Amino acid sequence: MARDSTVTDANLAWHEQVYTQVRKQVWYLRHPVLTPATHLQHDLQLDLLERVQLGIRLEYSLTLEFPDTEIGQWQTLADVLACVQRHLRAAAAQQGILTPCRS
């Protein structure tokens, strides 16, 4: 059970980090509503350059690296979250933190 709460805490930590960095990127918007369905361009007025800046913020804060092509495909906050999760899993697997399940 403790393992599940640790995974949940870690999951919440990186989610909150993403939301924090998005809020910093759109500091000029008053109380932006951030949900996974939030559209980066239509709702937050982030153009491609600002999405790249967001990607850089996330890279530094989460110690990850995102290819520019992936950042260019981000349309919604759900896309950002999925990308971060994918790269966190890959980094953890590379460091040997995650091990494959054996039946």
C-alpha positions as CSV (number, residue, x, y, z in Angstrom):
1,M,0.0,0.0,0.0
2,A,2.8,2.4,0.8
3,R,4.2,1.9,-2.7
4,D,0.9,3.0,-4.2
5,S,0.9,6.2,-2.2
6,T,4.5,6.9,-3.2
7,V,3.6,6.4,-6.9
8,T,0.5,8.7,-6.4
9,D,2.6,11.3,-4.6
10,A,5.2,11.3,-7.4
11,N,2.4,11.4,-10.0
12,L,0.9,14.5,-8.3
13,A,4.3,16.1,-8.0
14,W,5.1,16.1,-11.7
15,H,1.5,17.0,-12.6
16,E,1.6,20.0,-10.3
17,Q,5.0,21.0,-11.7
18,V,3.5,21.0,-15.2
19,Y,0.6,23.2,-14.1
20,T,3.0,25.5,-12.2
21,Q,5.2,26.0,-15.3
22,V,2.1,26.6,-17.5
23,R,0.9,29.2,-15.0
24,K,4.3,30.9,-15.1
25,Q,4.3,30.9,-18.9
26,V,0.8,32.6,-19.0
27,W,1.5,35.0,-16.1
28,Y,-0.3,37.7,-18.0
29,L,-3.7,35.8,-18.0
30,R,-5.8,36.4,-15.0
31,H,-6.8,33.1,-13.3
32,P,-6.4,30.8,-16.3
33,V,-8.5,27.7,-16.1
34,L,-6.2,24.7,-16.5
35,T,-7.6,21.3,-17.3
36,P,-6.3,18.6,-19.6
37,A,-8.7,19.9,-22.2
38,T,-7.2,23.4,-22.1
39,H,-6.1,24.3,-25.6
40,L,-2.7,25.9,-25.6
41,Q,-3.3,28.3,-28.5
42,H,-7.1,29.0,-28.3
43,D,-7.4,29.2,-24.5
44,L,-4.0,30.3,-23.4
45,Q,-2.9,32.2,-26.6
46,L,0.4,30.3,-26.7
47,D,2.0,30.4,-30.2
48,L,4.7,28.0,-31.3
49,L,7.6,30.0,-29.8
50,E,5.8,30.2,-26.4
51,R,5.1,26.5,-26.5
52,V,8.9,25.9,-27.1
53,Q,9.5,28.2,-24.1
54,L,7.1,26.1,-22.0
55,G,8.9,23.0,-23.1
56,I,12.2,24.5,-22.0
57,R,10.7,25.5,-18.6
58,L,9.5,21.9,-18.2
59,E,12.9,20.5,-19.3
60,Y,14.7,22.5,-16.6
61,S,12.1,21.9,-13.9
62,L,11.7,18.1,-14.5
63,T,15.3,17.4,-15.8
64,L,14.0,16.0,-19.1
65,E,14.6,16.7,-22.7
66,F,11.8,17.0,-25.3
67,P,12.4,16.9,-29.0
68,D,11.2,20.1,-30.7
69,T,9.0,18.1,-33.0
70,E,7.1,16.8,-30.0
71,I,6.7,20.2,-28.5
72,G,5.4,21.5,-31.9
73,Q,2.6,18.9,-31.7
74,W,1.3,20.0,-28.3
75,Q,-2.2,21.3,-28.8
76,T,-3.8,20.8,-25.3
77,L,-2.6,20.4,-21.8
78,A,-3.4,16.7,-22.1
79,D,-0.8,16.5,-24.9
80,V,1.8,18.2,-22.6
81,L,1.0,15.8,-19.7
82,A,1.2,12.7,-21.9
83,C,4.5,13.8,-23.3
84,V,6.0,14.5,-19.9
85,Q,4.7,11.2,-18.6
86,R,6.2,9.3,-21.5
87,H,9.6,11.0,-21.0
88,L,9.5,10.5,-17.3
89,R,8.8,6.7,-17.8
90,A,11.6,6.5,-20.4
91,A,14.0,8.3,-18.0
92,A,13.0,6.0,-15.1
93,A,13.4,2.9,-17.2
94,Q,16.8,4.0,-18.5
95,Q,17.9,4.6,-14.9
96,G,16.6,1.2,-13.9
97,I,14.0,2.5,-11.6
98,L,11.2,0.7,-13.4
99,T,11.5,-2.9,-14.1
100,P,9.3,-5.0,-16.4
101,C,6.7,-7.1,-14.8
102,R,7.3,-10.8,-15.0
103,S,4.5,-13.4,-15.0
